[in-house]
Amino acid sequence: MFSSFLFRQFSRVSKGGWEEFFGLIIRSVSFIFGLLPAIFFVILMRIIRPLYLIRINKLISPRLGHLAANTELYLCERIAGINVPEQMAYVDLHFHGGCRVSNKQLARMWKRKLNIWPKWFIEPTYLLNKLIPGGSVHDVGSNYLFGRDALNLHERIPAQLKFTHDEEVRGKQGLIDIGIPSGAEFICLMVRDDAYLNKFLPAPGNWAYHSYRDSDVNNYLLAAEDLTERGYYVVRMGEIVNAPVSSKNSKIIDYATNGMRSDFMDIYLGANCLFCLTSGTGFDGVPSIFRKRICYVNIVPIGFVESYRKDAVFLSKRYWLKSEQRELTLKQIFNYDIGHSLSNDECESMGVTLIENTPEEIRDAAIEMLESLKGEWLPDSTDEKLQQKFWDIFPSDKKIDHYFQKAVHGKIRSRYSSKYLRAHPKWLQ
């Protein structure tokens, strides 16, 4: 663990140069400076605990998806009376964990809802409390830690964040500035690659083991073109990406590479899109916390799909058995025990390759989402039976085995791509 920590520090300094080096020095000095008051604060927490409970929560700030989804679920749980101390006055104090805050605008908005204290003081307090026996009662922990709404709280609790009047004015002008006319509807497109993690969160040996989730942005152009032909704009998202979009269509805006990206517009776009077309990555958390619909394609592992997401459409990569040159059926994916695999190596060890969805499959899923949202979707007579068959096979009672045995799925609210199930009925056998 310590060697991994040293590697991360060395990687950040080597990538960030002197600026990152001095940042590391400042963070270290701040931590040491905060130790003495932290000791007294931990003692105070323990003394007053019978009368007043102080809990501390580490926000997962370096990852946008966690900063968005996990924090929203924390607030939803508190509103629902979940993970709230009974018959005791309490306060929850929060701090930004990790080496950086992934989005300063989102952090600013959370500060309106949460008691976010300075990291230099609260982080040493948090760590000291963990070292001293009996500190677990001062931790904030529940389902929200995994960012999965397995309790379907989003359905009954409204979004917790709102833009101020000034932010709304700024956001509407920002849409015009990037090329979206006033009143026009747009779709956010988010295609995962490893650029962000390799730059900002280097890992020992790099993030290659996670590349099974990546996909080619140009395979999404057919869907983007179809959406623009129907009168919508498509905005390609991403703080940093490996490759630009190869399109001359003025309604397809490569916001990730055109120099107009900002933390503020990332959040405003995600909060105001018609829906988000995504391969499943951190940005999804933004439209999610604003209760926008999401269409997932190339999503893997299939066993962790966000089945509880209301009216979501999703489509997994194909699990291809190399020895027999065929696609595994849905049942076989889980029988092979790779439906929840979290690395390339796990699939490769089973002789399975993950194959991306075709441009046509991506387009069909996106149009199903659009037409469903607009009330124009015309279901086939077999759709309901195919969906039921899918969920009968799918292990929706799965638990996260590590940590706290938390549920992965709640009430099923999403559906698999209807066009794909119609075209591949044998996949459900």
C-alpha positions in Angstrom: 0.0 0.0 0.0 2.8 2.4 0.9 4.7 1.7 -2.3 1.5 2.4 -4.3 1.2 5.7 -2.4 4.8 6.6 -3.2 4.2 5.7 -6.9 1.2 8.0 -7.1 3.1 10.9 -5.6 6.0 10.3 -8.0 3.7 10.0 -11.0 1.9 13.2 -10.1 5.1 15.1 -9.7 6.6 13.7 -12.9 3.4 14.7 -14.8 2.8 18.0 -13.1 6.4 19.2 -12.8 7.4 21.9 -10.3 3.8 23.0 -9.7 2.8 19.6 -8.6 6.0 19.2 -6.6 5.3 22.4 -4.6 1.7 21.4 -4.3 2.8 18.1 -2.6 5.0 20.0 -0.2 2.2 22.4 0.7 -0.2 19.5 1.3 2.3 17.7 3.5 3.0 20.8 5.6 -0.7 21.5 5.9 -1.3 17.9 7.1 1.4 18.2 9.8 0.1 21.6 10.8 -3.3 20.1 11.3 -2.3 17.2 13.5 -2.1 19.1 16.8 -5.6 20.6 16.7 -6.9 17.3 15.3 -5.7 15.5 18.4 -7.7 17.9 20.7 -10.7 17.7 18.4 -10.8 13.9 18.5 -10.6 14.0 22.3 -13.5 16.5 22.3 -15.6 14.3 20.0 -15.2 11.3 22.3 -16.0 13.4 25.5 -19.2 14.9 24.2 -20.4 11.8 22.3 -23.0 10.8 24.9 -24.7 14.2 24.3 -23.8 15.2 20.8 -22.4 13.0 18.0 -19.9 14.4 15.5 -19.5 12.3 12.4 -16.9 12.8 9.6 -17.3 12.0 6.0 -14.6 11.9 3.3 -16.0 13.0 0.0 -14.6 11.1 -3.0 -13.6 14.3 -4.7 -11.0 13.2 -7.4 -13.6 11.3 -9.3 -16.5 13.3 -10.7 -18.9 10.3 -10.7 -18.4 9.7 -7.0 -18.4 13.4 -6.1 -21.8 13.7 -7.8 -23.6 10.4 -7.2 -22.3 9.4 -3.8 -22.8 12.8 -2.3 -26.4 13.0 -3.7 -27.2 9.6 -2.2 -25.9 10.7 1.2 -28.4 13.6 1.2 -31.2 11.4 -0.1 -30.5 8.8 2.7 -30.6 11.6 5.3 -33.9 12.9 4.0 -35.3 9.3 4.0 -34.1 8.8 7.6 -31.5 6.2 6.6 -28.1 6.1 8.3 -29.3 8.8 10.8 -28.4 8.5 14.5 -31.5 7.7 16.5 -32.5 9.8 19.6 -29.3 11.8 19.5 -28.3 15.2 18.3 -25.6 15.0 15.7 -23.7 16.9 13.0 -21.9 15.5 9.9 -18.7 17.3 8.9 -17.3 16.7 5.4 -14.0 17.2 3.6 -12.6 16.7 0.1 -10.5 13.6 0.1 -7.8 12.8 -2.5 -5.3 14.8 -4.4 -7.7 17.1 -6.2 -11.3 18.2 -6.6 -12.5 16.9 -9.9 -15.0 19.7 -10.5 -14.9 23.0 -8.5 -18.4 24.1 -9.6 -19.9 20.9 -8.2 -17.9 21.3 -5.0 -19.2 24.9 -4.7 -22.8 23.7 -5.1 -22.3 20.9 -2.5 -21.0 23.5 -0.1 -24.4 25.1 -0.1 -25.9 21.8 1.2 -23.1 20.3 3.4 -20.8 21.3 6.3 -17.6 21.1 4.3 -14.6 21.9 6.5 -11.0 22.7 5.6 -9.1 19.6 4.6 -5.9 20.5 6.5 -7.9 20.2 9.8 -10.5 17.6 9.2 -8.5 15.0 7.3 -6.0 14.5 10.2 -9.0 14.3 12.5 -10.6 11.7 10.3 -7.4 9.6 10.2 -6.7 9.9 13.9 -10.3 8.9 14.8 -9.8 5.7 12.7 -6.6 4.8 14.5 -8.1 5.1 18.0 -10.4 2.2 18.9 -14.1 3.0 19.1 -14.0 5.6 16.3 -16.4 3.8 13.9 -19.5 5.5 15.3 -18.0 8.8 14.1 -17.8 7.6 10.5 -20.6 8.2 8.0 -21.2 5.0 6.1 -24.0 3.4 4.2 -25.2 2.4 0.7 -24.2 5.8 -0.6 -20.5 4.9 -0.4 -20.9 2.9 -3.6 -22.9 5.5 -5.5 -25.6 3.0 -6.4 -29.2 3.9 -5.7 -30.2 0.4 -4.8 -33.0 1.8 -2.6 -34.5 3.7 -5.5 -34.3 6.9 -3.6 -34.1 9.1 -6.7 -37.6 8.1 -7.6 -39.2 9.7 -4.5 -36.7 12.4 -3.5 -36.1 15.4 -5.8 -32.6 16.5 -6.9 -30.8 18.2 -4.1 -28.8 20.8 -6.2 -30.1 24.0 -7.9 -28.4 26.7 -9.8 -28.6 30.3 -8.5 -30.2 33.0 -10.7 -26.7 34.3 -11.7 -25.6 30.7 -12.6 -28.7 30.2 -14.7 -27.9 33.4 -16.6 -24.3 32.4 -17.0 -25.3 28.9 -18.1 -27.8 30.0 -20.8 -25.2 32.3 -22.2 -22.6 29.5 -22.1 -24.9 27.3 -24.2 -25.1 30.0 -26.9 -21.3 30.5 -26.7 -20.6 26.8 -27.5 -23.1 26.8 -30.4 -26.4 25.8 -29.0 -29.2 28.3 -29.8 -31.5 29.5 -27.1 -34.3 27.0 -26.4 -32.6 24.2 -28.5 -32.6 20.7 -27.0 -29.3 18.8 -26.7 -27.9 15.4 -25.8 -24.7 14.9 -23.8 -22.4 12.2 -25.3 -19.8 10.7 -23.0 -17.4 8.0 -24.2 -15.0 6.6 -21.8 -11.3 6.4 -22.4 -8.2 6.3 -20.0 -7.0 9.9 -20.5 -8.4 11.4 -17.3 -7.2 8.6 -15.0 -3.7 8.4 -16.5 -3.2 12.2 -16.2 -4.8 13.0 -12.9 -4.9 9.7 -11.0 -1.9 7.6 -12.1 -2.0 4.0 -10.8 0.9 1.5 -10.4 1.3 -0.1 -13.8 -1.3 2.4 -15.3 -5.0 1.8 -15.8 -4.7 -0.8 -18.6 -6.6 -3.4 -16.6 -9.6 -1.0 -16.7 -9.5 -0.6 -20.5 -12.3 -3.2 -21.0 -14.7 -0.3 -20.3 -13.2 2.0 -23.0 -14.7 2.4 -26.5 -14.1 4.3 -29.8 -15.9 7.6 -29.9 -16.3 7.5 -33.7 -18.6 4.5 -33.3 -21.1 6.9 -31.8 -21.2 9.2 -34.8 -24.0 7.4 -36.5 -26.2 7.9 -33.5 -25.1 11.6 -33.2 -25.8 12.2 -36.9 -29.3 10.7 -36.5 -30.1 12.8 -33.5 -29.0 16.0 -35.2 -31.2 15.1 -38.2 -34.1 15.0 -35.8 -33.3 18.6 -34.7 -31.2 18.0 -31.6 -27.6 19.1 -30.8 -25.1 16.5 -29.5 -22.3 17.7 -27.1 -19.3 15.4 -26.7 -18.2 15.7 -23.0 -15.0 15.1 -21.2 -12.4 17.0 -19.3 -9.5 15.4 -21.1 -9.9 12.8 -23.9 -7.6 10.8 -26.1 -9.1 11.7 -29.5 -11.4 14.3 -31.1 -14.6 13.5 -32.8 -14.2 13.1 -36.6 -17.2 15.1 -37.8 -17.9 18.3 -39.7 -21.5 18.4 -38.5 -22.0 21.8 -36.8 -24.6 20.3 -34.5 -22.1 17.8 -33.1 -20.1 19.9 -30.7 -16.8 18.4 -29.6 -16.9 20.4 -26.3 -14.2 18.2 -24.8 -11.5 19.4 -27.3 -12.7 22.7 -28.7 -11.2 24.8 -25.9 -14.5 25.9 -24.4 -14.8 23.3 -21.6 -15.1 24.5 -18.0 -16.0 23.0 -14.7 -19.1 25.2 -14.6 -20.4 24.2 -18.1 -19.7 20.5 -17.3 -22.3 20.7 -14.6 -24.7 23.0 -16.4 -24.7 20.8 -19.5 -25.2 17.6 -17.5 -28.1 19.2 -15.6 -29.9 20.5 -18.6 -29.5 17.9 -21.3 -32.4 16.0 -22.8 -30.6 12.8 -21.9 -27.1 11.5 -21.7 -25.7 8.8 -24.2 -22.8 7.2 -22.4 -20.5 4.2 -22.3 -20.6 4.4 -18.5 -18.1 6.6 -16.7 -17.9 9.4 -14.1 -19.7 12.2 -15.9 -22.9 10.0 -15.8 -23.2 11.0 -12.2 -24.0 14.6 -13.2 -27.2 14.0 -15.3 -28.1 11.4 -12.8 -28.2 13.7 -9.8 -30.4 16.1 -11.8 -32.7 13.2 -12.6 -32.0 13.2 -16.3 -32.4 10.0 -18.3 -29.4 8.0 -19.4 -28.8 5.6 -22.3 -25.9 3.3 -21.6 -24.2 1.5 -24.4 -21.0 -0.6 -24.4 -21.7 -1.0 -20.7 -19.6 -3.5 -18.8 -19.6 -5.5 -16.6 -23.2 -6.3 -17.4 -23.9 -7.5 -13.9 -23.3 -4.0 -12.5 -25.6 -2.1 -14.8 -27.6 0.5 -13.0 -30.9 -1.4 -13.2 -32.6 0.8 -10.7 -32.2 3.9 -13.0 -35.8 4.9 -13.9 -36.5 4.6 -17.7 -32.9 4.0 -18.6 -32.0 2.0 -21.7 -28.8 0.0 -21.8 -26.8 -2.2 -24.0 -23.8 -4.3 -23.0 -20.7 -5.1 -24.9 -20.8 -8.6 -26.4 -19.0 -11.4 -24.5 -17.2 -13.3 -27.2 -15.9 -16.9 -26.5 -12.7 -17.1 -28.6 -12.3 -20.9 -28.5 -15.7 -21.4 -30.1 -15.9 -18.1 -32.0 -19.4 -17.2 -30.7 -21.2 -14.8 -28.4 -22.0 -16.1 -24.9 -25.7 -16.1 -24.1 -26.8 -14.0 -21.1 -27.1 -17.1 -19.0 -23.6 -18.3 -19.9 -22.1 -14.9 -19.0 -23.2 -15.4 -15.5 -22.5 -19.2 -15.5 -18.9 -18.4 -16.5 -18.8 -16.0 -13.6 -17.6 -13.1 -15.7 -20.8 -11.0 -15.5 -19.3 -9.1 -12.6 -15.6 -9.2 -13.7 -13.8 -5.9 -13.1 -10.7 -6.3 -15.2 -9.4 -7.4 -18.6 -7.5 -10.2 -17.0 -10.6 -11.9 -15.5 -12.2 -12.1 -18.9 -9.1 -13.1 -20.7 -8.5 -15.9 -18.2 -11.8 -17.3 -19.3 -11.0 -17.0 -22.9 -13.5 -14.2 -23.4 -13.1 -11.0 -25.4 -15.4 -8.0 -25.0 -16.6 -6.6 -28.4 -18.0 -3.1 -28.8 -21.5 -2.4 -30.0 -21.8 -1.6 -33.6 -22.7 2.0 -34.7 -26.1 0.7 -35.7 -26.7 -0.8 -32.3 -25.7 2.4 -30.5 -28.0 4.4 -32.7 -30.9 2.1 -32.1 -30.5 2.3 -28.3 -30.2 6.1 -28.5 -33.3 6.5 -30.7 -35.3 4.2 -28.4 -34.3 6.5 -25.5 -35.3 9.6 -27.4 -38.6 8.3 -28.7 -39.5 6.9 -25.3 -38.8 10.2 -23.7 -40.9 12.0 -26.2 -43.7 9.5 -26.1 -43.1 8.4 -29.6 -41.7 4.9 -29.0 -43.7 2.1 -30.6 -43.1 -1.1 -28.8 -43.2 -4.5 -30.6 -45.7 -7.1 -29.4 -42.8 -9.3 -28.2 -40.9 -6.5 -26.2 -42.5 -7.1 -22.8 -41.9 -10.8 -23.0 -38.3 -10.4 -24.1 -37.7 -7.8 -21.3 -39.2 -10.2 -18.7 -37.0 -13.0 -20.0 -33.9 -10.9 -19.7 -34.6 -10.0 -16.0 -35.6 -13.5 -15.2 -32.1 -14.6 -16.1 -30.3 -11.5 -14.7 -29.0 -12.0 -11.1 -30.7 -8.9 -9.6 -30.1 -10.1 -6.0 -26.4 -9.7 -6.3 -24.6 -8.2 -3.3 -21.2 -6.3 -3.2 -19.2 -8.9 -1.4 -16.4 -6.7 -0.2 -16.9 -4.1 2.5 -20.4 -4.2 3.8 -22.5 -6.7 1.7 -24.4 -3.8 0.1 -27.1 -4.4 -2.5 -26.2 -3.8 -6.1 -29.7 -3.7 -7.5 -33.0 -2.4 -6.2 -36.4 -2.4 -7.9 -35.8 -2.9 -11.7 -36.6 0.3 -13.5 -34.4 0.1 -16.7 -34.6 -2.0 -19.8 -32.3 -3.6 -22.2 -32.2 -2.3 -25.8 -35.4 -3.6 -27.4 -34.0 -3.7 -30.9 -31.1 -5.8 -29.7 -33.3 -8.3 -28.0 -35.6 -8.5 -31.0 -32.6 -9.2 -33.3 -31.0 -11.7 -30.9 -33.7 -13.8 -29.3 -31.3 -16.8 -29.0 -29.2 -14.7 -26.6 -31.8 -15.2 -24.0 -32.0 -19.0 -24.3 
